[in-house]
Amino acid sequence: MVAASGEVGDEVVACIAGYRPARQIRTWALIADFVRHVVLTISPETPGIAQRYLALVAAFVNWCVLIDGSAPDDALLTDARVRAFFKEWAKTRSATWVAASRLRFDDIMQRYHDRNDLAARTGGPHAPRPSPPYTESEVARIFSWARSRSHPQTRRKATAISVLGFGFGLRAVDMVSTTRASLIDHGVDGISISLPDRLIWCDLAYEEDLRELVLQYREDETFLPYPTARDITVFLTNIRSRARAGVLIPTVNRMRATWFCRRASHFPALTEIMRSYGIAHGAALEPLIPFLPTVTASEAQHVLRTTTHERTS
């Protein structure tokens, strides 16, 4: 608990440390440390948010332990278990309530595994867990959501995050430093962006979206006027918490995973794939194998612009 106090406020740390479930949970003594660890790891911003996460994680872990005697550890946090949990909850709760809770739990899993992935890359105890890519229909839903925002600034930010995430596979830290001047439009040859450590070409599928977005910005204007990468996560999390059931709000890492999977099988060597995605352990690629595209080299060059001058991306 002490080590994490620099990542979240003292009030949040105290809330998590002292949390007791409002309703009786038979396995609370067994699962308390794990529940607190999960919620502390995702760094909630306020005690109120922490309490909502604590209640949801506690109910989920309690259900898993009671149903099949599972140990309260990382192995519980799988899509299959979460689906089974919410399917059971749907029998006694309203569809709207279940959908809202599922969105919140998706956020819990995403942020928890993102933090564990970072810990693994830096020598932490957890195995890395790459984020699953979005399907084509999910990508379409995300762009539809972004463009339908009623507030102009929210619409512009949501669209910028979507285009930069799917088009370039940018990390949040790169998004907040990208300006219109960072982009070079090569016409029929595509659009590139130069980062301090690499050159990236926009996925052809999102070039027109990017050109439309660029028209809304001045030459020296930053696409996302945030001081830190964390602000992007907070922006998306706040929208997700207020979204109606069924709305798909993107996460930066899943957009990066989608970009990665569209390109991964076309790199000349596995080491280049790992370097491009920032993966430090080969085992991290295994969950992505079923999602890798199977297209010909000519199709890859046309769709993804994996030309010779792009090999540094």
RAURLIN-V133453 format. One record per helix or strand of 3 or more residues. SS is the DSSP state (@ for helix, = for strand). FROM is the first residue (numbers start at 1). LEN is the number of residues. If there is no record, write none. Layout:
# RAURLIN-V133453
ss:SS from:FROM len:LEN
ss:SS from:FROM len:LEN
This chain:
# RAURLIN-V133453
ss:@ from:3 len:4
ss:@ from:10 len:8
ss:@ from:28 len:14
ss:@ from:47 len:22
ss:@ from:74 len:3
ss:@ from:79 len:11
ss:@ from:95 len:27
ss:@ from:136 len:12
ss:@ from:152 len:17
ss:@ from:172 len:4
ss:@ from:180 len:3
ss:= from:183 len:3
ss:@ from:187 len:3
ss:= from:191 len:4
ss:= from:199 len:3
ss:@ from:204 len:11
ss:@ from:230 len:13
ss:@ from:252 len:15
ss:@ from:270 len:8
ss:@ from:282 len:10
ss:@ from:297 len:8
ss:@ from:308 len:3
